[in-house]
Each structure stands twice: as structure tokens, then as C-alpha cells.
Amino acid sequence: MTSPESDERKTGMLVLALLSVLVGCVTGLVCALFRLALQKGEGLRSEFVAWSHQQGFVGLLLVVGGISAAAALASALVSRFSPNAAGSGIPEVEAAIHGGESGNPVRTAVVKFFGSLLAIGSGLALGREGPSIQMGHAIADVTGRVFRRSAVDARVLFAAGAGAGLATAFNAPIAGAVFVLEELLRRFDRHNAAAALGASAGAIAVARLFLGSEPDFSVPEQDFPGFAAVPLHLLMGVIAGLVAAVYARAIMGALAIADRSTGLPVTARAALIGAAVGLLAWFAPGWVGGGDSLTQQTLLGAGSLSMIGLIFVVRFMLGPLSYAAGTPGGLFAPMLVLGAQIGLVFGRVQSQWIAGGGLPTTYAVVGMAAFFAAVVRAPLTGICLAVEMTGSASLLLPMLAACFGAMVVMNRLGIDPIYDQLRMRAERRSASASP
């Protein structure tokens, strides 16, 4: 016989699992609509830039002014209605999971939805996953309140909803569930696993009705490069880790400069950054925005080494600059561009010197996982994302080697995971603002 306490625990776990599926379904619907709206917005931006080129200098002013205004409006929405909606939102979600105040989740989700459309749609180098994660958390928060769940269950739902948002953002259900356990909760048990899996499954089941079931990136089938190539992938991971260390410093440095610019209103700062993005969009319209098209080109091996290097330098600076604008938007998608480019360059160089080292495009796929693992310090999530977004399950061993190398470098350098750094920055700012 089972005890009453055991029956109650089983019932509670069943309710939590069912609610996680509900949260996932609603999150999948909202975030799928967000992705479709964002695709439409990016398409309109491309058409607008193409039309403006026919208008000469006036067209240049229209592009620079239009993108500047969109960035300023996105920043104004955040500062006026929901300061928690700035940036990726992942540090705020983590704080709520660990007992912090959630604020007004519905207002945050609304600002995140429309502010991200303005910011990313206008061309800032930000990712769609941050808004999706925070919207998933908001949906879970409302669900937990409606069904009067305990504080413990509510926090598990928060994480599950956030994972469902990530799953929808990249059409990667396993990565969404793993992200919950590896990054948000940092604890694996039956309750957490059931909620994470249920939410991601529900989200993808609904989202694929709108988005389809194909991986986000179309990549030729990748053969296993052989055990001899594993040391090369390990070396590439070390290089990715070194670059990631500089990139993490660049993000925090850009934010530190923004924090010291107290004489410049946040909206004005966003307008200036938007103007710079608009200028870039005029000359190279394909280089701005979240970067999915750049990642796709890189995974197909397109472009000369000099052009890939130039795009890499521009995007390396554009990501931190965009994040410092104070608008909604995440870090994942821009990191995938850089990781793929690091891998492709390494792959091409090694192919000229080493026979049987593997195809350059293989290194591009593996580079996505390695760079992500280094910056976020979530290697399992990075591997799952790379595999699900490219359909390259045959590259698991090279990814493990590259992520290992990247993680060792970051640990030896003593650089904290980027979201830990962002959370500590938020805590310092909150402490300094307190009377």
C-alpha cells in the first residue's frame, strides 16, 4: 500500500506535468506568432532598404533615420513600461526562479513582443530566443497563479515555460528541455525533467503547425569525419574559447560604457546605435539583424576567407553594441553566426595543410556549439542546439571534443558565464539604486 503522502506527491507531480504541457502549448503559439511577425518585419526592412537605394542620398537618410527611430521606440517602450524587458531577459528569469520578484510578467511579455519586433526587425544584432524565453516565463507565471500552485511548483513552471520559449525560437525541443535543467534550474530530478520535457513537447507540437518541422538551417548531410579529426576539433574548440573570452568581455564592456553614460538618455543612446546600424544596413543590408541568413551562408561554405573575416569583425562589434542599446533581444542567434564563422575559417585553413581533416562545413557546424558552450557555459544546450538546428547528429563526438576545449579555456581564464555576469551587473545596479 502506498501512503497518503506518496499519493499526494504523485498527484502533485501529475498536475505539474499537465500544467507544463499547457504552458508549452500556449508558449508555442505565442512564440510561433512572434517568429512569423519577426520574419515579416525583417522582410519589410530588406524591401525598404532596396527601395531606398533608388532614392539616392534621401534614401540613405530614410534608412538611417528609420532604423534609429525604431531602436529609440523599442528602448522607450522598455524604459517607460517594463525595465525588466531590456536585453535577453534570461538573468531576470533566473532571478525569478530562485525566489526573486517577477514584477508584472504580462506587461513584460507584451513589451518584449513588440519591442523585439522593433529592435530586431529594424536590424539590431540581437536574437529572438531571449524574448521567447521571457514570454514563456510570463505565460508560466500567469498559469501558476491561476491554478494556485505552490512556490516550488511555480518556479519549476517558470523554467519549463522559458525552455518552451527557447524550443520554439529555434525549433529545438531537446535543447529547450536541456536548457531548463542545465542553465535555469541547474538541477536534474523527476519533477524538473517532466516539466521541462512536457513544456518543450507542447510548444513544438503547436509551433510546428505554423512553422513546419524542418530544421532552421539547411545543411548537407554531414559524415562523421573520423577519429583522426577529433584532435583538430579539440584545437578549434580551444580557439573558439579564446575568441569567446574576448566576446564576453566586449559585451560587458559595452554595457559598462553605457552605464557610465549617465548624461545621455537611454532612448538617445538607442537612437545613436540604431543610426549606426542603419548606416551599415545601407551598405551591407545582409549583415544586420539576428544573423540567420549569415549563419546559413556560412554553414553552406559560402564566401571567401577575406569576406568571412570582414563580416566576422563587423558582427563581433555589432553584437555588443546592439545589446548596449537597452532594447529587448537575446544573445544566442548572434553567437551562432560567430561560432559558425570561426569553424568555417578553421576548417578551410586545416584543409589546406592536413589531409583527411574533414570538410570545412563540418567545422562550421561544430563551431556553433563550441562558441555557444564557451560564452554561456552550457555545453549540452549548445550541442543540442547545433544538432537540432542542422540535423547533424553524426557530429556529436567532434562537438564534444570542441566544447570540452572551449570550456577548459574559459575555466582556466576565470571568466564567469555570460548570464552570471549579467545577473551580477543587475544586482549591483539594483543595490546602487536602493536608498
N, C-alpha and C positions, 0 to 999 in steps of 0.2 A: 504493500500500500504506500501511496505517496502522501506526504504530509500536506496540510493546508498551505503551509508556506511555500512548498515546492510547486503546488498547483497555481498559486498566485503568481509566482515568478514566471512560470510557463505562459500564463495568460498575459502577463505584462509584456513578455517578450514577443508574443504573437501580435498584440496590439501595436507595439512599436514597429514591428516588421511591416504590418499592413499600412500604418501611417507613413512609413518611409516610402512605400510604393506610391502612395497618394502624393506625397511631396515630390517624388521623382516625376510623376506624370504631369503635374502642374508646372514644375520647373522645365520639363522638356518642351511643353507647349510655349511657355513664355520665352524661353531662350532660343527656341527654333524661330519664332517670330522675330526676335531680336536679330538673329543671324540673317534672316531674309531681308529685314529692313536695312541692315548694315550693307549687305551686298548691293541693294538698290542705291543706297547713299554713295557707295564707292563708285558705282557705275555712273551716277549723275555727276560726280566730281570729274571723272575722266571725260565725260561728254562736255562738261563746262570748260575744262582746260583746252580741249580740242577746239571748241568754238571760239574761245578767247584768242587763240593763236591767229585767227583770221582777222582780229580787230587791232592788231599791232600793239603799240605801247599802251593804248587804253585797255586792251585785253590783259596785259601784264598787271596793270593797276587793279583790274577787277579780280584777278586770281589772288593776288597778294591781299587785297582788302577783304575779299570774301572769306578766305581761309582765316585771316586774322580775326574777323568778326565772329566766325563760328567758334573759334577757340575761346575768344573772350566770353561769348554767351555761355558756353559749356562751363567755364570757370565761374561765371556769375551764378549759374544755377546751383553749383556746389556751395559757394560761399554764402548765398542767400538762404537756401532751403535745407541743405544737408552736408555739412563739412565732412561727415564720415564717408561720403561718396567719392572723395578725391582719391586718385591713384587706383591701385588694383583692388583694394578692399579686403585682401586676404589677411593682413595684420588685424584689421577690425573684426573679421570673422573669428580669427584665432582668439582674440581677447574675449569675445562673447562666449566662445566655447569654454574658456577657462574661468568663467564667472564674472566677466566684465559686463557693463551695461550695453544693451543692444541699441539703445536710442529709439528712434522711430523707424523700424525696418521697412514699412510700406513707403514712407516718404523717400527713404534712401534708395529703394528699388526703383521708384519712378524717376528720381533724379539720375540714377545710374543708367537707366534705359535711354532716356532722351539725351542726357549729357554725353554718353558714349557715342551715340549716333552722330552728334555734332563733332566731337573731338576726333574719333577715328575716321568717320566718314569724310571729314574735311582734309585728312591727310596726316594727322599726327601719328608718329610711330608707336602705337600702343596696341595692346592685344585685347581681343574680345572675351578672353577667358575670365579676366578679373571682374568685369561687370556681371558675367553669367554666374560666377561663383557667389558674388554678393547678392544677386537676385534670388538664387537658390536658397541662400541662408535666410533671406527675408520671408520667403514662402514657408520655410520650415518654422520660423519663429511664429508666424500667424497660425499655422496648423497646430503647433504645440499649445498656444494659448486657447484656441477654440476647443481643443479636446482635453484641456486641463491636464497636461502631462506634468510629471514631476520635473524638478530642475535637472536631474540626471538624464532623464529621457529627452528633455528638451534640448540639452546640449548635444546629445547623440544625433538628434534630428537636425540640429544646426549644421553639423559636419556632413551628414548624409545629403542634405539639400545643397550644400556647397559643392560636394562631389558630383551631384547630378548636374549642376551648372557646368562644371568642367567637362563632364562626359558629353554634354550637348554641344559645348563650344567647339570641340574637336572631333566629334563623332567617335569617341573613345571611351566606351563604358568601363573597361577594366582599369584604365588609367584613372578614371573618376573615382572608382571604389578604392584603388590603392592609394590615391592622394589623400583620401579621408584617413586611412589608417597610418600612413607614413608621415604625413606632414601636419594634418589638422589635429588628430587625436593622439598620435604617436603611441598608440596602444592597440594591441590586437586582442579582442575577446569575442565571444559569440554575439553579444548584443551589438557591438560596433560593426562587426563583419556583416551581420544580417541586415542591419540598417543601410550600410554603405552599398551592399550589393543590390538590395531592393530598390533603393532610390535611383541608382545608375541604370538598372534594368528598366524601371518605369520611365525614366527620362528618355532613354534611347528608343524604347518602343513607340513613344509618342513622337519624338523628334524625327524619326526616320520616315514617318508618314509625310512630313513636309520637306525633308532634306535629302531623302534617299539613303541607301545603305552603303554606297561606295566610299572607300577611304578618302580623306580630304585631299591627299596628293596621289597623283597618278604616276607610279614608278614602275619601270620594267622589272620583271621578276629577278630577284637577286639570289644568285647561287652562293652557297657557303664558300668563302674564299680559301678555305683550307687552314689547317693548324699552323702552317708556317707563317701565315699573315697575322696571327694573334699578337706577336710582339710589336708589329707595326701599329696595330690598333691601340695597343697599350701606350706606345710613344705618342700617337696622335692624341690620346686622352690626356697625357701629361701637358702637351702643348695647349689643348683646349682649356685645361685647368689654369695655366698661366695667363691666358687671354681672359678667362672668366674672372680671375682675381682683379685684373685691371678694370674690367667692365663693372664689376660690383663697386669698386672704388669710384668709378665715374658716376654711377647712379647716385651714390651717397654724396659725392662731391657736388653734383649739380643741385641736389636738394639743400645742401649746406649753404651754397651760394644764394639760393632762393630764400632761405630762412634769414640770411643776413641782409637781404634787400628790403629792409623794413620801410624804406621811403617810397617804394614802388608798390602801388596797389596790386593785389593778386590778379585782378582782371586785366590790368595793363600789362603785367608780365606775360599772361597767356596770350594777349593780343600781339606782343612783340615776337613771341615764339611762333605763333601762328603765321605772322608775316614772313618769318624766315622759312617756315615750311612752305608757304605759298610761293616764295621765290624759287625754292628747289622744285616744287611741283611744275612751275612754268618751264624750266629747262629739262627736267627729268621726271615726268609725271608718274612713271612706273616705280620710282624709288621711294615714294612716300606711302603712308598708310600702314596697316598692320604688317604687310610684307608677304602675304601668302603667294602672290604671283612670283616674287623673287625666290622664295623657297622652292616653288615648283620648278622654275627655270634651273636652279642650282641642282636639284635632285635629278634633272634630266641631263646634267653636264653641260649646259649651255654657257657660252661666253668665254672670252679669252682670260688668261690669268691677270693681265693688267686691268681689264674691266671689272673682274670679280673683286680684285683688290681695292679698286676705287670705290665700288659700291659698298664694300665691307667697311672702309674707313668712314664713309658718309653715314651709313646706318649705325655704326658704332657710336658716333657722336649724336646722331638724331634721336636715338632711343632715350638716353638720359635727359637730353634737352626737352623732349616731349613729356617725359614723366615729371619734370620740374614745373610744367605749366599749371599744375593744380587742377587738371580736368580728370574725369573718370577714364580709366583704361588700365590694362594689365601689362605684364612684362613677358609672358610666355611667348606669344607669337613673334615679337621682335627677336627674342633669343633663338628661336628656331631658325630664323634667317641666318644669323651669325654662325650658329653651330654647323649648319649645312655648308656654308661657305668655307669655314675652316677645314672641314672634312674634304671638300672637293679640291681645294688648293693642295692639301697634304697628299691626297690621292694622286693628283696629277704629277706632283714632284716625285713621289716614290715610284710611280710607274716608269719614269724616265731613267731611274737608277737601279731598280730592283725587278728582276724577272719573277713573275708569279706572286706579286704582292697584292693582287686583287684589283678590281676595277675602281676608278676614281669615284664613280657614283655610289659605290658601296661605302666608301669613307664619308661621303656626304650624308647618307642616312645615319651612320653611326655617330657622326659629329653632332647631329641634333641631340641625341641622347646624352653624349658626353658633356656638352656645353651646358645643357639644362641641369644635369646632375651636379656640375661644379657650382653653378650660381645658386641654385635653390637648395642643394644638398639633399635631394630626394631622388636617388638613382633608380629606384624601382618605378616610380612615376615616370621618369624620363624615358626609361626603356619601354615601358608600356605605351607611352605616347608615340614614340618613334615607330614601334611595331604596328600599332593600330592605324596610325595616320598614313603609313606607306604600305602596309601589308607585307612587311619584310621579316617574317618570323624566323627565317633562315639565318639572320644576322645576330641572334641572341648572344652567342659566345663572343663575337667581336665587340658587341655593345657592353657586355660585362667587363671585358678587359679594358675598354676605353673609359668606362665610368669609374672603374677601380683606379686607373691612373689619375683621372681628373679629381676624384675625391681625395686621394692621397696628397696631391699638390695643395689643394685648398686647406686641408687639415694641417699640413706642415707650415703653411704660411700663416695660420692662425686667423683666417678670415671667417667670420660668422656667416651662416646662411643669410641670404638677402632679406628674407622676411623677418628673421630675428633682428636684423639691423633696422629695418623699417619700424618694427614694433617698439624697439628701444628708443628710436627717434621720436615716435608718437608719445611715449611715456615721458620723455624729457620735456617735450613741448607742453604736455598737459601739466606737468609739475611746475614748469616756469610760469604758466598762465594762472595757476592757483594763487589765491591771496596769501 
